[in-house]
Amino acid sequence: MQIAFIGAGNVGAPLAAHLAEAGHAVTLAESRAASDTVARALGRSPRLRALPLAEAVEAADVVVLATPFSTLATLLPPLADRLAGKVVVDCTNPVGPGLRHGLHSERSGSAFVQDLLPAARVVKAFSIYGFENLEDSTWAGAPPAMLFCGDDAPAKAATADLIRACGFEPVDVGGLAQALHLEHMTLLWIRMVRAGGHSPHLAWAVLRAA
Ligand SMILES: NC(=O)c1ccc[n+]([C@@H]2O[C@H](COP(=O)([O-])OP(=O)(O)OC[C@H]3O[C@@H](n4cnc5c(N)ncnc54)[C@H](OP(=O)(O)O)[C@@H]3O)[C@@H](O)[C@H]2O)c1
C-alpha cells in the first residue's frame, strides 16, 4: 500500500518505520523546505523516503495525519481535493488546557477533520496511547488492543491491516461518531500516565469469554 505521513514526530516516525519495514511504500510529507523531524525519521528505516507534501499525498492510498491538532484548520483545506476518496487515518487528539477535551467534548477532532475533508474516508486510529507504545511493536503475550472507528468499511479494513502491522490487535468500535469516546479514552490514558504515575507502556486489552 502507498502510505503518506503528514507529521513525522513522536507519533508519525515510529508508525511510518513499522509500516515501511512491513513492506508498505511509505513517504514522509515535507511541508516545509527542511524538517528536522522528517530528517530524523528517515534515519529509522532505509525504506522510508520524503516527498513534498502535495506529491506525497497525491501518490498515496492512505494518508496518516500526525501533526498537532491546532495545525489542521489551515493544513487540511488546501488538500481537500487531493484527499477526496482517500483513506485518511487521523491520529490527532484535541487536548485542551487542564488535559480536557480541546473541543469541549461537543464534537470529536475526527468529526472536525471530516468536515474539513468532506470527500475523504476518515478513520480514527493510533490515537489512544502515548507515543511510547507506538515505538514497541512486540509485546509479551497477546498484542494490546488498538481501538479505531470510521464510517467506511473498506477504509477500516485497510486501517486494521496497518494496525496489525504495527503490532496491535485492531478493535473496530463503530462509526466515526465513536471518535469522541476514543478521544476521552485518550484523555484517561494521558491523565493516568502523564499525571497519575502509571507506566507509559500501559495498554488496553479486549478479553472475550469463550
Ligand atoms: N505524543 C503522543 O504521545 C501522542 C500519542 C497519540 C496521538 N498524538 C497526537 O498525534 C499528533 C502528533 O503528535 P506528536 O507528539 O507526534 O507531535 P510532534 O512530535 O511535535 O510532531 C509533529 C509533527 O508534525 C509536523 N508539523 C507541525 N506543524 C505542521 C504543519 N503546520 N504542517 C505540516 N506538518 C507540521 C512536525 O514537523 P516539523 O518538525 O517540521 O515541525 C512534526 O513532524 C498530535 O495531534 C497528538 O495529539 C500524540
The ligand as an ORCA input file, in Angstrom:
! r2SCAN-3c Opt
* xyz 0 1
  N       2.756     12.396     21.617
  C       1.923     11.380     21.880
  O       2.168     10.591     22.801
  C       0.690     11.197     21.047
  C       0.029      9.958     21.046
  C      -1.086      9.760     20.227
  C      -1.541     10.806     19.430
  N      -0.878     12.013     19.462
  C      -1.345     13.063     18.571
  O      -0.559     12.940     17.390
  C      -0.286     14.229     16.843
  C       1.232     14.396     16.714
  O       1.819     14.364     17.987
  P       3.401     14.202     18.135
  O       3.675     14.016     19.580
  O       3.907     13.211     17.151
  O       3.903     15.656     17.705
  P       5.400     16.094     17.358
  O       6.379     15.120     17.883
  O       5.506     17.530     17.789
  O       5.458     16.020     15.758
  C       4.606     16.836     14.999
  C       4.906     16.642     13.542
  O       4.007     17.472     12.813
  C       4.760     18.323     11.933
  N       4.083     19.608     11.801
  C       3.929     20.552     12.748
  N       3.241     21.590     12.255
  C       2.967     21.284     10.961
  C       2.284     21.963      9.924
  N       1.709     23.145     10.101
  N       2.196     21.347      8.707
  C       2.748     20.121      8.498
  N       3.412     19.443      9.452
  C       3.514     20.028     10.672
  C       6.117     18.471     12.577
  O       7.060     18.820     11.586
  P       8.278     19.804     11.916
  O       9.186     19.065     12.849
  O       8.861     20.089     10.597
  O       7.665     20.991     12.605
  C       6.321     17.051     13.143
  O       6.804     16.191     12.132
  C      -0.943     15.244     17.784
  O      -2.179     15.601     17.241
  C      -1.113     14.473     19.079
  O      -2.226     14.923     19.829
  C       0.222     12.211     20.232
*
